[in-house]
Amino acid sequence: MRHIRVSAFKIRFSLNSSNIAIVLVGTDRLDAVIKKDEQVYNRFRACYRFGKLTGEEFVRTVNIWEKQVLKLPVASNLTNKRMLKLIGEATQGYIGIMDMVLREAAVRSLKKGFSKIDHDTLKEVVQEYK
């Protein structure tokens, strides 16, 4: 995925001259920039915000990430209590931080020659995010 900085004019021009869907992803700062140009703002009114994940929603999301994003050769069982506790402490329920923690833990595990994320490797990564 490429991150591109563009002006409001370029966005308007792209919307007017192409038949492709454009999706903007960013933080509240992106909202502030988009709102400065009424024509652009009106084209991107639909908005979805990811809040904090809690409870069963958090568990389901970790499970999905393990199976569909990380796709390690062996199941890491990230939804067991010990692993979830570590993930929850590090991420506070934010999906973006969860993604960074789990990807980093997966990379380190593979570098160590493991086929899955082990508790010690996850704990090592989590310590860096506290």
N, C-alpha and C positions, 0 to 999 in steps of 0.2 A: 504494500500500500504506500503510495506517495503522498507526502504532505506538500501542498502547494499554496503559496500566498498569492492571492489575486485581488485586484481592485473591484469595487462595486461595478464599475463600468464594464470590466471584462466579464463579470458574472451576467450582467444584463445582456451584453452582446451574445454570450454563449447561449443563453436561454432563448433569445430571439432567433438565432441563426442555426440552431441544431435541433435534431429530433431525438436527443438522448436525455435521459433523466439525470439530473444533477442533485446529489445529496451532499449537504454541508454537515460536517461533524466538527464539533468544537466545544469550547467552554462558554461561560457567560460572557467572556470578552468577545466571542464571535457574535453573540446576540447584539451586543452594543454596537459593533461595527455594522452589522446588517441593518439595524434600525436607523442608521444615519441616512440610508437611501431608501426612500419610500417604495420605489418600484421593485427593488430587490426584496425588501422586507415583505411586501405583499405576495411575492412568489414563493416565499419560504415560511409561510405561517404555520404549517403543520410542524409540530415539534414534539420530540419525545425526550424526556429526561430520565436518566437512570438514577434512582435514589439509592439508599442503603438497602442491602438485602438482609433479611432477618429470617430466623426460624426455618421452616420447611423450604421456603423459597431459596434461602442461602444454600441449604443442603442440595437441593435439586440443581442449582446452578453450578456448584462445585462438581457434582456428578457429571453434568453435561460437559463441563470443561475438561474433565479427565478423559471422558470417552470420545468427544468429538473435536476437541481443540488440540490437546496434548497428544493423544493417540499413541501412547507408549506401548511397547511390545507386551508388557505385563501390567495387569491392573495394580495400581498403587493403593487402592482402598482409601482414597482421600476423604471419604465420608464417614470413616470410623471416628469415634469420639476424640482420640488423641490428635489425629491429623486435623480434624475440623476445629478443634480448640486453637491449635497453632495458626491455622489460616484465618480464623475469626479475629484473633488478637492482632495479627499483622494488618489485616485489611479493614477492620471495623465495618465490614459489610459492603465496601465499595468495590464494584465489579472491575474497575480499571486497575486498582492495586492488586486485586485477586489475580487478574490476568498476568501482571508483571511478576508476582511472587511465584505463581505456579509454573510459568514458562521458565523462569530462572532456575527453579528447583529441578525442572525436567532437564534442562541443559546441563546443569552440574551433575545430576545423576548419571546422565549418559556419558559425560566426560570421565566419570569415576568407573565406568564400565558396567553400571547397573542397567537393568531393563525396566526399572520402575523408580518412583520417588520413594526413598526410605525416610523414616522419621528423622534421623539425624541430619540428613541433607536439607529437608524442609525446615527443620529448626535453625540450621545455619543461615538459610536465606531469610527466614522470618526475623532473626535478630537484627538484620540490616534494615528492616522496614519498621522497626519499633521506634 
